[in-house]
Amino acid sequence: METNIIFAKKEDLDNFIYNISYRVKQKINKRKQTAAFSYRDMNFECTVGFNNADSKFIIKKTSAQL
């Protein structure tokens, strides 16, 4: 799902990811760089990039159960 959310700096995105991971009680550090969780009908995956790697925040809508 594409959004119009823009983070001006990498640090802003990293802080957002740290905040989200704290709220869902998942620690992110150099060993475990990804937090994944579900909320309602969406899956979220947050990755903090260390050592010049890109940080990512991905939202995916789950398919409807028939």
Secondary structure, DSSP 8 states (H G I E B T S, - for coil): -------SSHHHHHHHHHHHHHHTT----SS--EEEEEETTEEEEEE---TT---EEEEEE-----
